Amino acid sequence: MSPGEGSVRPILVTQPDLPPLAELLPSLELLWESRHLTNQGPFHQRLEQALAEHLQVPALSLFCNGTVALLAALRALALDGQAEGGEVLTTPYSFVATAHVLRWVGLTPVFVDIDPETFAIDPARLEAALTPRTRAVLPVHVYGYPCDTVAIDAFARRHGLKVLYDAAHAFGVRTPGPGLLRAGDLSVLSFHATKVFHTFEGGAVIGPDARTKQQLDRIRNFGFVDEVTVDSIGINGKMNELQAAVGLLQLPRLEDHRQRRAAVDAAYRAGLADLAASGAVVLPPVSRADAHNHGYFPLRVTAAFGCGRDDLYQRLREAGIYARRYFHPLISEFPMYSAMPGADPAQLPVATQIAREILCLPMHASLTDDEVERVLREIRRAVA
Ligand SMILES: *Cc1c(COP(=O)(O)O)cnc(C)c1O
């Protein structure tokens, strides 16, 4: 099996699920007939309800993507347009959108180092990053591992701060009690094609009650209250009917896919156990959640591996295996963030180290056992 050989399909880090096209056709016929293509149409309403039930949350507003959902959530929490440049404590170890949304509304991200066990913002370090300008905390459930929401929410309450969780990776992660998506003030999901539940592009804001949902729904639709009343500087954040129709067809497929990803996770863990025992790799932590979504398999490649993380990444690519270095570089290393508070790598030792070591292995429900074996074989070949 040499690279580029036509018969071997590339092994991508993720691959979006699609329902059989025939299942979508009746929805397309309805759309063509009704011409109700967007603006909270019937598919949109059904998906909003179905997702609120599936996720067991009191209120959910669909959005065109997760980034606009984050922007709308910041507006709903009245965090945008802070006069003296309000600060938000957040993580450098995430997808860049987490910080971009803050800058987009004039807020200053203050980077706080992460916990090596959860990859998420370290609650023990929040206090030291607090200033009189701090307005909120924006943590991320990285790879679907739940943040320490109890500690974060308690910290925020003590200091009168809002908490917005970027839950883009956390679809379907179940924790005991009221549930992960109920923590903080609001949570945001992404339904991008690379996420475990997708609508091509899409997202949602999870809120505590119908009143918050109404506010978010208005923000999503330019601030319209009715035909002649506009009550806020809203945006066009609407999910269209085609996206919603695709989402409805995906819901019944999710649990099977989660189980398949859990099996891939188990195969990777078994196949890498000896390398973990010798310290050449650090396996992902076992999630504290009741049910993990297994959206990612973040492997740490340590100095003991022999060949560097980037060498391994390159060797896998040459073998047609496209692992990804999420999250390298850190957000705080991008030029528009490197001068922000907390961005100095010396203040982010854990995040800096993990960003150097991390490699997310291919993880999706259509991986075959043979493909998982191929990934394991190539990793083994690279060990120096
Ligand atoms: C995917 C993602 C986003 C952005 O979501 P989009 O739907 O792509 O706009 C935000 N934060 C994190 C952590 C993400 O992974």
The ligand as a Tripos MOL2 file, in Angstrom:
@<TRIPOS>MOLECULE
LIG
   15    15     1     0     0
SMALL
NO_CHARGES

@<TRIPOS>ATOM
      1 C1        -16.5250   24.3470   15.1690 C.3       1 LIG1
      2 C2        -16.2400   25.2320   16.3220 C.ar      1 LIG1
      3 C3        -16.7510   26.5380   16.4220 C.ar      1 LIG1
      4 C4        -17.4170   27.2330   15.2810 C.3       1 LIG1
      5 O1        -18.5500   26.6540   14.8320 O.3       1 LIG1
      6 P1        -19.0260   26.8730   13.3150 P.3       1 LIG1
      7 O2        -20.3380   26.1600   13.2900 O.co2     1 LIG1
      8 O3        -17.9970   26.2540   12.4200 O.co2     1 LIG1
      9 O4        -19.1670   28.3400   13.0950 O.co2     1 LIG1
     10 C5        -16.5490   27.2450   17.5900 C.ar      1 LIG1
     11 N1        -15.8440   26.7310   18.6080 N.ar      1 LIG1
     12 C6        -15.3010   25.5070   18.5480 C.ar      1 LIG1
     13 C7        -14.5600   24.9890   19.7170 C.3       1 LIG1
     14 C8        -15.4560   24.7360   17.3880 C.ar      1 LIG1
     15 O5        -14.8810   23.5270   17.3220 O.3       1 LIG1
@<TRIPOS>BOND
     1     1     2 1
     2     2     3 ar
     3     2    14 ar
     4     3     4 1
     5     3    10 ar
     6     4     5 1
     7     5     6 1
     8     6     7 2
     9     6     8 1
    10     6     9 1
    11    10    11 ar
    12    11    12 ar
    13    12    13 1
    14    12    14 ar
    15    14    15 1
@<TRIPOS>SUBSTRUCTURE
     1 LIG1         1 GROUP 0 **** ****
